[in-house]
Amino acid sequence: MRKQLDQADKKQSDGLARTLILLIVIATIAALVAITTYFLVHKGPSMPEEQSAAWGQMGDFFGGVLNPTFSFISLIALLITIAYQVKELSYTRKELELSRYEIAQSTKALEGQEASLKLQNFENTFFRLIELHISNLNNASVPSDLQHEGKVTGLMSFARLNRFLVKHYLNSREVNYAEIFKIASRQAKFTSSGYFSTVYRVLEFIKLSDSDLGGPDLYFDIFRSQFSNLELQALYFYALVPSNNDLKQIFEETGFFYDFDYSELSQIPGLREAYGPAAFREFGV
C-alpha cells in the first residue's frame, strides 16, 4: 500500500513538472514571436511616420494578446499547482491512515508477544513449584520403626501419619483439630519437609494468576492430578486446623476433594460436614 502511494505521488509530481514546462515553453515561444517580429519590422532605415504608427498599433496588438495569454497561462499554472497540493494532501492523509494501521498492527503484535511471554513466565514458575512439591513429597518421612533407626519416606510416611490421625480423632472426646493434628504428627514423628506450605503456595499462585493466561481452572486440574488418596487424606486433616483456614477455603472454592475416597474416614462422626459441599463439587446440596 505504501509503495503504491509513493508511485502515485511520483507520477503526479512528474505530470505537474511536465505541464509547467509545457506552459513555460508556450509562454517563451509567444514572447519570442513578438520580439522577433518587432526587430524584423524595425530593422534598417527609419520608416515613414504612417508606417511607424501602423507598427505602433501592431505593438499594442501584441501587448494586448500576450498579456492575457501570460495571465491565462499563470492562472492555469496556479490552478494546476493547487490541484497538485490537494492531491498531495490526499496522499498525506492516506499515508497517515496507513501509518496508524501499521502502528495498530505493531501494537497487536507486541501485545501478543507480551501475553505469550507472560504465559511462559507463569508456566515456568508453575512447573518449578510442582517439582518442588514432588521433592517435598519424596522427602517427607517417618522412622521406619518407632524403636529403631532408619526411616520411611514419601507416600508411606503419609500412610503412617493418617493412621495416627484417624486413631486420635476416634479417641478424642473433644474435637480440637489443631491439637489432634499436632499430637498425631508428633507421635508419628512425621517430618513434612515443607510439604503442606508448598501445596498452599502453589494453589495461591494459581488463584492469583491473570485470567488472560487461560484461566486458573486448567492449572488447578494439572496440580490436582499430582495427588494420591493418601496425600488428600492428610491434607483433609491439615486444612481443618484453624490457622490453615485459607487453604481450606481454596479447597472448597476449587472442589479439591471431588474424587477423594472418603471411605477410610467415614467412621469419624461429623468429619465430612467440616467442609462445605463445594469441596467435593456437590453443588446444589
RALINHU-V783730 format. One record per residue. N is the residue number from 0. RES is the residue in one letter. PHI is phi as a letter, one per 30 degrees, with the letter a starting at -180 (999 if undefined). PSI is psi in degrees with one decimal (NA if undefined). NEAR is the number of other ideal C-beta (glycine too) atoms within 8 Angstrom. Layout:
<<N:RES:PHI:PSI:NEAR> <N:RES:PHI:PSI:NEAR>>
//
This chain:
<<0:M:999:-46.5:5> <1:R:d:-36.9:7> <2:K:d:-41.0:6> <3:Q:d:-41.0:7> <4:L:d:-41.4:12> <5:D:d:-40.9:8> <6:Q:d:-43.4:8> <7:A:d:-40.2:9> <8:D:d:-42.1:10> <9:K:d:-42.1:8> <10:K:d:-41.6:8> <11:Q:d:-40.4:12> <12:S:d:-43.0:9> <13:D:d:-41.2:8> <14:G:d:-41.6:8> <15:L:d:-42.9:11> <16:A:d:-44.4:8> <17:R:d:-41.4:8> <18:T:d:-44.5:10> <19:L:d:-39.9:10> <20:I:d:-42.3:8> <21:L:d:-42.0:8> <22:L:d:-40.2:11> <23:I:d:-40.8:8> <24:V:d:-44.6:8> <25:I:d:-45.8:9> <26:A:d:-40.3:11> <27:T:d:-44.1:8> <28:I:d:-43.8:8> <29:A:d:-42.2:11> <30:A:d:-41.7:9> <31:L:d:-39.7:8> <32:V:d:-45.0:8> <33:A:d:-44.8:10> <34:I:d:-44.1:8> <35:T:d:-44.0:8> <36:T:d:-41.3:10> <37:Y:d:-49.0:10> <38:F:d:-35.0:8> <39:L:d:-39.7:7> <40:V:d:-37.9:8> <41:H:c:4.1:8> <42:K:d:161.9:5> <43:G:i:-164.5:3> <44:P:d:161.7:3> <45:S:d:147.5:3> <46:M:c:158.2:7> <47:P:e:159.9:5> <48:E:d:-36.2:5> <49:E:d:-40.9:6> <50:Q:d:-39.3:8> <51:S:d:-40.3:10> <52:A:d:-38.2:8> <53:A:d:-43.8:8> <54:W:d:-25.8:11> <55:G:d:-41.4:8> <56:Q:d:-36.9:8> <57:M:d:-37.7:10> <58:G:d:-42.2:9> <59:D:d:-36.9:8> <60:F:d:-47.5:8> <61:F:d:-42.1:11> <62:G:d:-40.4:8> <63:G:d:-29.8:8> <64:V:d:-46.7:8> <65:L:d:-38.1:11> <66:N:e:-51.2:8> <67:P:d:-34.8:8> <68:T:d:-48.2:10> <69:F:d:-38.7:10> <70:S:d:-41.9:8> <71:F:d:-43.6:8> <72:I:d:-40.7:11> <73:S:d:-41.7:8> <74:L:d:-44.3:8> <75:I:d:-44.2:9> <76:A:d:-40.6:11> <77:L:d:-45.3:8> <78:L:d:-40.4:8> <79:I:d:-40.8:11> <80:T:d:-42.1:9> <81:I:d:-44.5:8> <82:A:d:-41.1:8> <83:Y:d:-42.6:11> <84:Q:d:-38.3:8> <85:V:d:-45.9:8> <86:K:d:-35.8:9> <87:E:d:-41.1:10> <88:L:d:-38.5:8> <89:S:d:-44.5:8> <90:Y:d:-37.7:12> <91:T:d:-42.8:8> <92:R:d:-42.9:8> <93:K:d:-38.2:9> <94:E:d:-40.3:10> <95:L:d:-42.4:8> <96:E:d:-41.4:8> <97:L:d:-40.9:11> <98:S:d:-41.3:8> <99:R:d:-40.2:8> <100:Y:d:-44.7:8> <101:E:d:-38.7:8> <102:I:d:-41.9:8> <103:A:d:-42.3:8> <104:Q:d:-40.4:8> <105:S:d:-39.5:8> <106:T:d:-42.6:8> <107:K:d:-41.3:8> <108:A:d:-41.5:8> <109:L:d:-39.4:8> <110:E:d:-40.0:8> <111:G:d:-40.3:8> <112:Q:d:-39.1:8> <113:E:d:-43.8:8> <114:A:d:-39.8:9> <115:S:d:-41.4:8> <116:L:d:-39.7:8> <117:K:d:-42.8:11> <118:L:d:-41.6:10> <119:Q:d:-44.2:8> <120:N:d:-42.0:8> <121:F:d:-48.1:11> <122:E:d:-34.8:8> <123:N:d:-45.6:8> <124:T:d:-42.7:9> <125:F:e:-48.0:13> <126:F:d:-26.7:8> <127:R:d:-38.5:8> <128:L:d:-37.4:12> <129:I:d:-40.9:12> <130:E:d:-40.5:8> <131:L:d:-40.6:9> <132:H:d:-46.0:14> <133:I:d:-39.9:9> <134:S:d:-42.8:8> <135:N:d:-38.2:13> <136:L:d:-45.7:11> <137:N:d:-26.0:8> <138:N:c:-13.5:10> <139:A:d:140.9:14> <140:S:a:159.6:11> <141:V:b:157.1:13> <142:P:e:145.1:11> <143:S:d:-31.5:8> <144:D:b:136.9:6> <145:L:d:-19.3:5> <146:Q:c:-2.1:3> <147:H:b:166.4:7> <148:E:d:173.4:4> <149:G:j:167.1:7> <150:K:a:160.2:8> <151:V:c:132.4:11> <152:T:c:170.3:9> <153:G:i:-143.0:9> <154:L:d:-34.2:9> <155:M:d:-29.3:9> <156:S:d:-34.1:15> <157:F:d:-33.2:14> <158:A:d:-43.3:9> <159:R:d:-42.4:12> <160:L:e:-43.9:14> <161:N:d:-37.5:13> <162:R:d:-42.1:9> <163:F:d:-38.2:13> <164:L:d:-47.7:14> <165:V:d:-43.9:12> <166:K:e:-46.8:9> <167:H:d:-32.9:11> <168:Y:d:-39.9:12> <169:L:d:-31.2:8> <170:N:c:-9.5:5> <171:S:d:131.9:9> <172:R:d:-30.9:2> <173:E:b:130.6:4> <174:V:d:109.5:7> <175:N:b:94.2:7> <176:Y:e:-43.0:11> <177:A:d:-44.6:9> <178:E:d:-41.7:7> <179:I:d:-45.8:14> <180:F:d:-39.1:13> <181:K:d:-45.9:8> <182:I:d:-44.5:9> <183:A:d:-40.7:15> <184:S:d:-39.9:11> <185:R:d:-43.2:7> <186:Q:d:-34.5:7> <187:A:d:-9.3:11> <188:K:h:45.9:8> <189:F:d:130.2:13> <190:T:c:115.3:9> <191:S:d:-20.4:9> <192:S:h:37.1:8> <193:G:i:13.5:7> <194:Y:e:-52.4:12> <195:F:d:-40.9:11> <196:S:d:-34.3:7> <197:T:d:-38.9:12> <198:V:e:-45.0:11> <199:Y:d:-42.0:12> <200:R:d:-43.5:9> <201:V:d:-45.9:13> <202:L:d:-39.3:13> <203:E:d:-37.7:10> <204:F:d:-43.8:11> <205:I:d:-41.7:12> <206:K:d:-37.5:9> <207:L:d:2.2:5> <208:S:d:155.4:10> <209:D:d:143.0:6> <210:S:d:-24.4:6> <211:D:d:3.5:6> <212:L:d:11.3:9> <213:G:j:2.3:5> <214:G:i:148.8:6> <215:P:d:-19.3:9> <216:D:e:-41.9:6> <217:L:e:-44.2:8> <218:Y:d:-31.3:10> <219:F:e:-45.2:11> <220:D:d:-38.8:8> <221:I:d:-45.5:9> <222:F:d:-40.4:13> <223:R:d:-30.0:9> <224:S:d:-9.3:6> <225:Q:d:-11.2:8> <226:F:c:137.7:8> <227:S:d:169.1:7> <228:N:d:-32.5:8> <229:L:d:-42.1:10> <230:E:d:-42.7:11> <231:L:d:-37.4:12> <232:Q:d:-45.2:14> <233:A:d:-40.9:12> <234:L:d:-34.1:14> <235:Y:e:-46.6:12> <236:F:d:-43.3:15> <237:Y:d:-43.2:11> <238:A:d:-12.8:11> <239:L:d:-15.1:10> <240:V:d:127.5:10> <241:P:e:-36.0:6> <242:S:d:-12.0:5> <243:N:c:26.2:12> <244:N:d:-31.1:8> <245:D:d:-40.3:8> <246:L:d:-39.7:14> <247:K:d:-40.2:11> <248:Q:d:-41.0:8> <249:I:d:-40.5:13> <250:F:e:-41.7:13> <251:E:d:-38.4:12> <252:E:d:-33.0:8> <253:T:c:-1.7:9> <254:G:i:44.6:10> <255:F:d:-30.1:11> <256:F:c:32.4:12> <257:Y:d:-30.5:7> <258:D:b:26.0:4> <259:F:d:129.3:10> <260:D:d:102.0:6> <261:Y:d:-0.7:8> <262:S:e:-36.9:5> <263:E:d:-17.5:9> <264:L:c:-3.1:11> <265:S:d:-20.0:7> <266:Q:d:-10.5:6> <267:I:c:114.1:9> <268:P:d:135.0:3> <269:G:i:0.8:7> <270:L:d:-39.2:8> <271:R:d:-35.2:8> <272:E:d:-8.4:5> <273:A:d:-20.8:7> <274:Y:c:150.7:12> <275:G:d:160.2:5> <276:P:e:-28.4:8> <277:A:d:-26.6:10> <278:A:d:-25.3:11> <279:F:c:8.2:10> <280:R:h:39.9:7> <281:E:c:78.6:7> <282:F:d:144.8:6> <283:G:i:8.2:3> <284:V:d:NA:4>>
//
